[in-house]
Amino acid sequence: MSVIVKICGLKEAEHVDAAVKAGAGLTGFVFFERSPRNVSIAEAKMLTARVPAGVRKVALSVDADDDVLRAIIDGAGVDTLQLHGSETVERVRQVRENFGLPVIKAVPISTLEDVEAARNYEAHADMLLFDAKPPKDATRPGGNAESFDWTLLQGAGFRVPWLLAGGLTPENVAEAVRISGAPMADVSSGVEDAPGRKNTRKIRDFIAAAHSV
């Protein structure tokens, strides 16, 4: 079975269409004002309407409260929540129970201890996403084009599906998947010409490279 790809930070209809046509299994929409990929609920609704059944529509938020999450769920047309902040295990459990949608919990990784700590979320998240720890001066927890040591995930054997993220590009995703054993790959900045500006060709190339593994 080929690697499943998530194209995150989508803002334009043409890039949503390109991701779907190329075979992305998940599309991601960012609801975080400090991100160059931030979209409004109204904008997201128009974009998610283009995504066919069978392709997940993921709402990425950062330490959002219940009111914000409810507004996104009610108005944006998403079917999966990605918690990309410092949400605790208890918070992940609450979100999953309160809203009844699948939850992806992003976990920043730089050491083997970080990988082991991620196991605390297994019972409460439907999927895990492993991203590089952001630089100290970063203004957002992800989408920073930073990678980490992929060998840390070799043979990790998580009980839930997981995505590899952080610094992936069309040029390195195949190697990253082979080294880490990732069943899924997530990309945002790696298919952009500038922060928040996706490139259709790079989207196609990334998905093709991931599927080639």
Secondary structure by P-SEA (a helix, b strand, c coil): ccbbbbbcccccaaaaaaaaaacccbbbbbccccccccccaaaaaaaaaaccccccbbbbbccccaaaaaaaaacccccbbbbcccccaaaaaaaaaacccbbbbbbbbccaaaaaaaccccccccbbbbbccccccccccccccccccccccccccccbbbbbbcccccccaaaaaaaacccbbbbccccccccccccaaaaaaaaaaaaac
